[in-house]
Amino acid sequence: MRVLTVDDSRTILAMLHHTLSNAGFEVLQAEDGQKGLDVLATANVDVVITDINMPVMDGIEFIKKVRASGEH
């Protein structure tokens, strides 16, 4: 299973990567919502974990765009 984590905190990204990869998940990461959309444009993921407060594009806008795309 492939998980995309989207968060502007390097600490949170590292913790999520460590925890999820040790549990057997393949982990992709992005530092903000726009980069998350970029990842989704090129990779299939099964689950997305996102922060809400981020620069460039916040988590709410990211979720709205993912849902509106109809692809995920």
Helices and strands as residue ranges (DSSP letters): E 2-6, H 10-22, E 26-30, H 33-42, E 47-50, H 59-69
